[in-house]
């Protein structure tokens, strides 16, 4: 997580993809990579919210370690050598995306977020041209009970950005996750229709933070739902300031 | 700031069992981190958690409703529907699965005419599955009213649950 600390931080030097880079203590591999224009794909990460390392798209290799680590949730260390673009990683990342596609029901051609979707963008960028796994074709529901928004569970990848933005920034904690495994879903309050939620403030942060077309505004047609995210860094820094 | 804790909310009903639940909450000072403990006491007092119970606990402990619901549905131990008088838990862990618990589960489902996770209409038997009972050496295994039975056959399993239904 990015923080604006006033205290002096020690500088650490490391290598990412054979490039010498440096960052301050407590920065993550992802932070340092992005500062140096090194691309690491992410889905559950978003600047301004806590990191949970759930989507595993940002996995990187570290020399001397057999384990893959999530770049968003791993702090840099002096002298570490990170590899972000190996053949194995490319394979794993594609597999992760394929699993996301088979678990939900993602049909870009009729999706309001077509062209503005992070899942779609990453699939194109990472070269997912086929899905080699069987589709689960799960029966999932659409909840349009809210007067302004819709949650379409078919397009949800359970990144929990909505859960975190609602908890950490809005402070309402309307969203959470119920169940586990393939039965897991995001829910509002006591798993009730969104429109009947007593805690939802209707602030729309979750809608705009959602990487796919799972949370959208009503009244949008195919490819019309582009999302505004500029508010998040401001809100995050204001919240930090006010909370000391 | 909402800081007036350590006071109980009005109990949902006159049911004496709510006092047990409230006692658990009081013992933990109505702290939010007592959530699982309190859900346990609801589960053991009532046999299941319903929406009213989760809402009461969440409000008493000042836990977000969705988090309380999420916790209640995450753990297999908590059930959202009343359980039957008897419970059969079939292990679906890897070892038991390979040793044939899908067939055993199927046999029980057919015999009771219910699906996994359901309770018979006469409230006599609940049929559940578990990820792993930790008794892989005894595979295939199931639990009948708290008693673990290993090296189970479909006939034996069906006979056991049918005995319950004819009680």
Interface residues (C-beta under 8 A of the other chain):
Chain A: X167 X172 X173 X174 X175 X176 X177 X178 X179 X180 X187 X188 X189 X190 X191 X198 X199
Chain B: X51 X54 X55 X64 X65 X66 X67 X68 X69 X70 X73 X74
